[in-house]
Amino acid sequence: MSTTLTIGGRTVGPGHPAFVIAEAGVNHNGSVDLALKLVDAARESKVDCIKFQTYKAERVATADAPKASYQLEVTDPKESQIAMLKALELDHGAYPGLMAACAKAGLVFMSTPYNEEDIDFLVNLGVPALKLASIHAAEPSLLRAAAAPGVPVILSTGMCTMAEVKRAVEVFHGAGNRKLILLQCTTNYPSAVADANLRAMVAMGEQLGVMMGYSDHTQSDTACIAAIALGAHVIEKHFTLDKTMPGPDQPTSLEPPEMTRLMTAIREAEAALGTGVKTPPASEARNIPGMRRGIVARRAIKQGARIAAEDLILKRPLSEITPAQWDEVVGSTAARDIAEGAALKLADLT
């Protein structure tokens, strides 16, 4: 396993900020103008990447394929899945302009392909990486097709057992590509925080030797922040301009102010994790003299007297002789008279 990967000029992996993906998906509702507005909003939210979905409806679902249960709840139940997907397609001709807009905004462009033809289309456009959906973890043929171009691939693992994920990794690596990041994911919209199972993310990283991350479908920031604390290298969250717009993913997506809030929380969480080296930062070190205590004479001590513990007390501020030297001071001899309340100095002792 490579310790880091480079995606669109950004280094992803240990020791680097989490790579945060705003999953615009199909929240453009088939509108190029809306897709471009999503790019602008993602830039304002300071994410690293905006991701869409690349497919042709007739290559994704059969004519009589039912909608998922969550889709039935938020879209017209009389509409077929293929009709819904068709309405949400983004025309291939829009991609060059969309990618140019991302480049101008300083965002990495990414998309999820659903078939080999989609992979070829995206790779020929020069995408820096591919993002595969959870369904693809159980599709060896698509995993091999995604691995073949040699670009990094981020794979969600919703609905999978560890055995299935292990098999997916073996297939991908067997195709000659080691540039793989696995995302823990719960394929339910919305999903409960209690179902996030972030320890499974850690287990995948440890047991399978791959970089790890988290694709979040909950309705709070909690799981994403916990994932950061557990070492996630990638975070993905659905993104929309307006949750009330029509579309299957809109209600469970973050609007721009919410994404901005999440990004602030992620970067603050990363800063809070620190280096792992236990040492006071400069802001704390300057408080040491005033907060720590020195050894002070509890009562007057005569020259030549043997100093007892009862003669001493610890008081602020820190002085020349520190509390760590207490046992050295007790039993020593006073080299001169020491006034009550005086901080002891080395010259006071023999």
C-alpha positions as a Python dict, from the first residue, in 0.01 Angstrom:
ca = {
    (1, 'M'): (0, 0, 0),
    (2, 'S'): (121, 346, -84),
    (3, 'T'): (127, 564, 228),
    (4, 'T'): (-32, 854, 40),
    (5, 'L'): (-206, 920, -290),
    (6, 'T'): (-224, 1234, -499),
    (7, 'I'): (-567, 1332, -632),
    (8, 'G'): (-591, 1646, -838),
    (9, 'G'): (-281, 1795, -680),
    (10, 'R'): (-393, 1717, -326),
    (11, 'T'): (-204, 1467, -114),
    (12, 'V'): (-439, 1224, 57),
    (13, 'G'): (-331, 1001, 342),
    (14, 'P'): (-165, 995, 685),
    (15, 'G'): (-28, 1329, 799),
    (16, 'H'): (-245, 1528, 559),
    (17, 'P'): (-586, 1697, 598),
    (18, 'A'): (-885, 1480, 516),
    (19, 'F'): (-993, 1500, 152),
    (20, 'V'): (-1353, 1621, 172),
    (21, 'I'): (-1594, 1541, -111),
    (22, 'A'): (-1916, 1732, -164),
    (23, 'E'): (-2135, 1467, -326),
    (24, 'A'): (-2351, 1671, -562),
    (25, 'G'): (-2450, 1347, -734),
    (26, 'V'): (-2770, 1408, -927),
    (27, 'N'): (-2879, 1710, -722),
    (28, 'H'): (-2843, 1923, -1036),
    (29, 'N'): (-3165, 1756, -1160),
    (30, 'G'): (-3020, 1730, -1510),
    (31, 'S'): (-2953, 2104, -1534),
    (32, 'V'): (-2606, 2220, -1638),
    (33, 'D'): (-2673, 2563, -1491),
    (34, 'L'): (-2762, 2406, -1157),
    (35, 'A'): (-2449, 2191, -1172),
    (36, 'L'): (-2236, 2501, -1220),
    (37, 'K'): (-2406, 2671, -927),
    (38, 'L'): (-2326, 2367, -716),
    (39, 'V'): (-1959, 2410, -812),
    (40, 'D'): (-1966, 2774, -698),
    (41, 'A'): (-2135, 2679, -372),
    (42, 'A'): (-1883, 2401, -310),
    (43, 'R'): (-1600, 2648, -357),
    (44, 'E'): (-1755, 2879, -100),
    (45, 'S'): (-1786, 2590, 144),
    (46, 'K'): (-1412, 2518, 112),
    (47, 'V'): (-1442, 2147, 33),
    (48, 'D'): (-1165, 1977, -166),
    (49, 'C'): (-1376, 1807, -429),
    (50, 'I'): (-1719, 1807, -586),
    (51, 'K'): (-1850, 1480, -724),
    (52, 'F'): (-2125, 1403, -973),
    (53, 'Q'): (-2265, 1081, -1123),
    (54, 'T'): (-2203, 966, -1479),
    (55, 'Y'): (-2444, 719, -1633),
    (56, 'K'): (-2702, 645, -1898),
    (57, 'A'): (-3028, 534, -1741),
    (58, 'E'): (-3080, 243, -1978),
    (59, 'R'): (-2742, 99, -1870),
    (60, 'V'): (-2827, 121, -1499),
    (61, 'A'): (-3178, -18, -1455),
    (62, 'T'): (-3429, -234, -1641),
    (63, 'A'): (-3759, -88, -1750),
    (64, 'D'): (-3945, -252, -1462),
    (65, 'A'): (-3684, -199, -1186),
    (66, 'P'): (-3854, -65, -871),
    (67, 'K'): (-3729, 239, -687),
    (68, 'A'): (-3548, 199, -356),
    (69, 'S'): (-3765, 251, -51),
    (70, 'Y'): (-3610, 590, 32),
    (71, 'Q'): (-3666, 702, -329),
    (72, 'L'): (-4033, 611, -307),
    (73, 'E'): (-4065, 833, 0),
    (74, 'V'): (-3926, 1147, -163),
    (75, 'T'): (-4021, 1111, -532),
    (76, 'D'): (-4337, 1028, -725),
    (77, 'P'): (-4405, 660, -647),
    (78, 'K'): (-4583, 624, -981),
    (79, 'E'): (-4266, 720, -1169),
    (80, 'S'): (-4041, 427, -1267),
    (81, 'Q'): (-3680, 413, -1154),
    (82, 'I'): (-3553, 437, -1510),
    (83, 'A'): (-3769, 742, -1577),
    (84, 'M'): (-3636, 906, -1261),
    (85, 'L'): (-3277, 828, -1359),
    (86, 'K'): (-3328, 954, -1713),
    (87, 'A'): (-3451, 1289, -1585),
    (88, 'L'): (-3141, 1322, -1367),
    (89, 'E'): (-2880, 1248, -1634),
    (90, 'L'): (-2621, 1513, -1708),
    (91, 'D'): (-2546, 1552, -2078),
    (92, 'H'): (-2196, 1440, -2175),
    (93, 'G'): (-2140, 1765, -2355),
    (94, 'A'): (-2157, 1951, -2025),
    (95, 'Y'): (-1854, 1780, -1873),
    (96, 'P'): (-1565, 1983, -2023),
    (97, 'G'): (-1723, 2308, -1906),
    (98, 'L'): (-1802, 2160, -1567),
    (99, 'M'): (-1446, 2039, -1522),
    (100, 'A'): (-1311, 2379, -1630),
    (101, 'A'): (-1535, 2547, -1373),
    (102, 'C'): (-1400, 2315, -1104),
    (103, 'A'): (-1042, 2391, -1202),
    (104, 'K'): (-1111, 2765, -1188),
    (105, 'A'): (-1274, 2721, -846),
    (106, 'G'): (-976, 2524, -714),
    (107, 'L'): (-1185, 2210, -675),
    (108, 'V'): (-1109, 1854, -774),
    (109, 'F'): (-1369, 1723, -1018),
    (110, 'M'): (-1483, 1366, -967),
    (111, 'S'): (-1770, 1150, -1080),
    (112, 'T'): (-1914, 804, -1018),
    (113, 'P'): (-1935, 584, -1330),
    (114, 'Y'): (-2190, 303, -1346),
    (115, 'N'): (-2060, 106, -1644),
    (116, 'E'): (-1741, 43, -1838),
    (117, 'E'): (-1850, 297, -2098),
    (118, 'D'): (-1880, 561, -1825),
    (119, 'I'): (-1531, 477, -1697),
    (120, 'D'): (-1386, 517, -2045),
    (121, 'F'): (-1567, 847, -2093),
    (122, 'L'): (-1438, 992, -1765),
    (123, 'V'): (-1082, 864, -1805),
    (124, 'N'): (-1064, 1009, -2158),
    (125, 'L'): (-1165, 1344, -2009),
    (126, 'G'): (-865, 1323, -1775),
    (127, 'V'): (-1035, 1283, -1439),
    (128, 'P'): (-778, 1254, -1157),
    (129, 'A'): (-964, 972, -981),
    (130, 'L'): (-1283, 767, -986),
    (131, 'K'): (-1536, 729, -707),
    (132, 'L'): (-1728, 401, -707),
    (133, 'A'): (-2062, 355, -530),
    (134, 'S'): (-2128, 84, -274),
    (135, 'I'): (-2304, -136, -529),
    (136, 'H'): (-1977, -166, -722),
    (137, 'A'): (-1799, -334, -431),
    (138, 'A'): (-1991, -649, -523),
    (139, 'E'): (-1920, -621, -898),
    (140, 'P'): (-1580, -772, -986),
    (141, 'S'): (-1609, -687, -1355),
    (142, 'L'): (-1660, -316, -1284),
    (143, 'L'): (-1385, -316, -1021),
    (144, 'R'): (-1141, -453, -1277),
    (145, 'A'): (-1254, -194, -1535),
    (146, 'A'): (-1208, 88, -1282),
    (147, 'A'): (-865, -40, -1180),
    (148, 'A'): (-738, -73, -1539),
    (149, 'P'): (-668, 297, -1614),
    (150, 'G'): (-439, 317, -1310),
    (151, 'V'): (-598, 625, -1154),
    (152, 'P'): (-682, 633, -781),
    (153, 'V'): (-1020, 486, -694),
    (154, 'I'): (-1234, 561, -389),
    (155, 'L'): (-1481, 281, -315),
    (156, 'S'): (-1778, 298, -79),
    (157, 'T'): (-1863, -25, 101),
    (158, 'G'): (-2226, 9, 208),
    (159, 'M'): (-2424, -316, 231),
    (160, 'C'): (-2098, -518, 242),
    (161, 'T'): (-1962, -772, 484),
    (162, 'M'): (-1591, -773, 560),
    (163, 'A'): (-1556, -1084, 343),
    (164, 'E'): (-1712, -899, 49),
    (165, 'V'): (-1486, -598, 101),
    (166, 'K'): (-1181, -824, 121),
    (167, 'R'): (-1282, -984, -206),
    (168, 'A'): (-1328, -644, -369),
    (169, 'V'): (-980, -536, -259),
    (170, 'E'): (-830, -859, -392),
    (171, 'V'): (-1001, -810, -728),
    (172, 'F'): (-889, -448, -753),
    (173, 'H'): (-531, -517, -652),
    (174, 'G'): (-527, -823, -876),
    (175, 'A'): (-599, -593, -1169),
    (176, 'G'): (-266, -420, -1104),
    (177, 'N'): (-385, -107, -923),
    (178, 'R'): (-292, -42, -558),
    (179, 'K'): (-438, 310, -549),
    (180, 'L'): (-751, 228, -352),
    (181, 'I'): (-930, 402, -65),
    (182, 'L'): (-1222, 232, 110),
    (183, 'L'): (-1509, 427, 263),
    (184, 'Q'): (-1724, 296, 543),
    (185, 'C'): (-2084, 370, 443),
    (186, 'T'): (-2439, 288, 547),
    (187, 'T'): (-2663, 264, 241),
    (188, 'N'): (-2978, 415, 382),
    (189, 'Y'): (-3101, 772, 330),
    (190, 'P'): (-3098, 908, 590),
    (191, 'S'): (-2908, 665, 807),
    (192, 'A'): (-2899, 660, 1187),
    (193, 'V'): (-2584, 765, 1369),
    (194, 'A'): (-2606, 437, 1559),
    (195, 'D'): (-2563, 252, 1226),
    (196, 'A'): (-2246, 438, 1123),
    (197, 'N'): (-2018, 165, 1265),
    (198, 'L'): (-1703, 372, 1231),
    (199, 'R'): (-1493, 104, 1397),
    (200, 'A'): (-1554, -99, 1082),
    (201, 'M'): (-1371, 177, 893),
    (202, 'V'): (-1071, 129, 1120),
    (203, 'A'): (-1095, -250, 1088),
    (204, 'M'): (-1089, -230, 707),
    (205, 'G'): (-779, -14, 715),
    (206, 'E'): (-599, -243, 958),
    (207, 'Q'): (-703, -577, 814),
    (208, 'L'): (-689, -496, 444),
    (209, 'G'): (-392, -260, 432),
    (210, 'V'): (-572, 24, 255),
    (211, 'M'): (-642, 388, 325),
    (212, 'M'): (-982, 449, 477),
    (213, 'G'): (-1255, 708, 498),
    (214, 'Y'): (-1623, 761, 559),
    (215, 'S'): (-1921, 839, 337),
    (216, 'D'): (-2190, 988, 558),
    (217, 'H'): (-2568, 969, 517),
    (218, 'T'): (-2665, 1077, 869),
    (219, 'Q'): (-2833, 1407, 945),
    (220, 'S'): (-2572, 1551, 1181),
    (221, 'D'): (-2199, 1623, 1179),
    (222, 'T'): (-2125, 1385, 1467),
    (223, 'A'): (-2023, 1077, 1268),
    (224, 'C'): (-1796, 1277, 1035),
    (225, 'I'): (-1610, 1433, 1328),
    (226, 'A'): (-1578, 1095, 1497),
    (227, 'A'): (-1442, 952, 1170),
    (228, 'I'): (-1179, 1226, 1161),
    (229, 'A'): (-1079, 1140, 1518),
    (230, 'L'): (-1043, 775, 1414),
    (231, 'G'): (-813, 865, 1126),
    (232, 'A'): (-1037, 898, 818),
    (233, 'H'): (-842, 1015, 514),
    (234, 'V'): (-1155, 1094, 309),
    (235, 'I'): (-1497, 1230, 407),
    (236, 'E'): (-1792, 1235, 167),
    (237, 'K'): (-2123, 1410, 229),
    (238, 'H'): (-2421, 1476, -2),
    (239, 'F'): (-2451, 1839, -112),
    (240, 'T'): (-2735, 2047, -254),
    (241, 'L'): (-2836, 2408, -306),
    (242, 'D'): (-3180, 2353, -158),
    (243, 'K'): (-3317, 2046, 23),
    (244, 'T'): (-3669, 2127, -89),
    (245, 'M'): (-3590, 2085, -459),
    (246, 'P'): (-3725, 1771, -627),
    (247, 'G'): (-3492, 1472, -644),
    (248, 'P'): (-3420, 1152, -450),
    (249, 'D'): (-3111, 1277, -264),
    (250, 'Q'): (-3205, 1638, -190),
    (251, 'P'): (-3365, 1591, 156),
    (252, 'T'): (-3062, 1413, 301),
    (253, 'S'): (-2802, 1650, 156),
    (254, 'L'): (-2632, 1946, 320),
    (255, 'E'): (-2709, 2296, 199),
    (256, 'P'): (-2412, 2536, 156),
    (257, 'P'): (-2421, 2689, 507),
    (258, 'E'): (-2437, 2339, 655),
    (259, 'M'): (-2144, 2220, 446),
    (260, 'T'): (-1944, 2525, 550),
    (261, 'R'): (-2020, 2443, 913),
    (262, 'L'): (-1910, 2082, 863),
    (263, 'M'): (-1585, 2190, 697),
    (264, 'T'): (-1508, 2420, 987),
    (265, 'A'): (-1575, 2138, 1233),
    (266, 'I'): (-1357, 1893, 1035),
    (267, 'R'): (-1061, 2128, 1017),
    (268, 'E'): (-1098, 2219, 1386),
    (269, 'A'): (-1112, 1849, 1476),
    (270, 'E'): (-794, 1787, 1278),
    (271, 'A'): (-623, 2076, 1452),
    (272, 'A'): (-740, 1947, 1790),
    (273, 'L'): (-585, 1605, 1726),
    (274, 'G'): (-240, 1764, 1722),
    (275, 'T'): (89, 1583, 1671),
    (276, 'G'): (71, 1312, 1935),
    (277, 'V'): (388, 1447, 2098),
    (278, 'K'): (314, 1538, 2460),
    (279, 'T'): (469, 1880, 2506),
    (280, 'P'): (318, 2219, 2596),
    (281, 'P'): (246, 2445, 2299),
    (282, 'A'): (390, 2795, 2313),
    (283, 'S'): (52, 2936, 2418),
    (284, 'E'): (53, 2708, 2721),
    (285, 'A'): (423, 2728, 2806),
    (286, 'R'): (402, 3098, 2879),
    (287, 'N'): (159, 3022, 3163),
    (288, 'I'): (398, 2789, 3343),
    (289, 'P'): (576, 3052, 3561),
    (290, 'G'): (251, 3195, 3691),
    (291, 'M'): (54, 2871, 3729),
    (292, 'R'): (316, 2638, 3877),
    (293, 'R'): (448, 2681, 4230),
    (294, 'G'): (783, 2720, 4394),
    (295, 'I'): (916, 2612, 4737),
    (296, 'V'): (854, 2882, 4998),
    (297, 'A'): (954, 2909, 5364),
    (298, 'R'): (642, 2841, 5573),
    (299, 'R'): (820, 3001, 5871),
    (300, 'A'): (1151, 3178, 5933),
    (301, 'I'): (1445, 2940, 5908),
    (302, 'K'): (1771, 3022, 6089),
    (303, 'Q'): (2112, 2986, 5930),
    (304, 'G'): (2256, 2642, 6006),
    (305, 'A'): (1916, 2486, 6077),
    (306, 'R'): (1831, 2151, 5919),
    (307, 'I'): (1532, 2216, 5695),
    (308, 'A'): (1225, 1997, 5765),
    (309, 'A'): (918, 1943, 5548),
    (310, 'E'): (716, 2135, 5807),
    (311, 'D'): (930, 2442, 5731),
    (312, 'L'): (817, 2451, 5369),
    (313, 'I'): (508, 2518, 5159),
    (314, 'L'): (436, 2530, 4784),
    (315, 'K'): (314, 2866, 4655),
    (316, 'R'): (289, 3045, 4324),
    (317, 'P'): (477, 3164, 4127),
    (318, 'L'): (731, 2912, 4009),
    (319, 'S'): (1069, 3004, 4155),
    (320, 'E'): (1431, 2903, 4128),
    (321, 'I'): (1382, 2581, 4324),
    (322, 'T'): (1097, 2380, 4177),
    (323, 'P'): (856, 2138, 4349),
    (324, 'A'): (1039, 1851, 4179),
    (325, 'Q'): (1338, 1934, 4407),
    (326, 'W'): (1136, 1908, 4730),
    (327, 'D'): (1314, 1591, 4847),
    (328, 'E'): (1652, 1756, 4791),
    (329, 'V'): (1558, 2058, 4998),
    (330, 'V'): (1417, 1861, 5292),
    (331, 'G'): (1710, 1758, 5511),
    (332, 'S'): (1949, 2017, 5369),
    (333, 'T'): (2102, 2294, 5581),
    (334, 'A'): (2015, 2663, 5562),
    (335, 'A'): (2322, 2855, 5442),
    (336, 'R'): (2173, 3180, 5573),
    (337, 'D'): (1864, 3312, 5744),
    (338, 'I'): (1552, 3258, 5531),
    (339, 'A'): (1257, 3486, 5601),
    (340, 'E'): (902, 3353, 5634),
    (341, 'G'): (731, 3365, 5295),
    (342, 'A'): (1055, 3383, 5099),
    (343, 'A'): (1095, 3167, 4791),
    (344, 'L'): (1394, 2941, 4844),
    (345, 'K'): (1700, 2986, 4623),
    (346, 'L'): (1994, 2756, 4566),
    (347, 'A'): (2217, 3002, 4754),
    (348, 'D'): (2000, 2945, 5065),
    (349, 'L'): (2110, 2582, 5093),
    (350, 'T'): (2426, 2392, 5169),
}
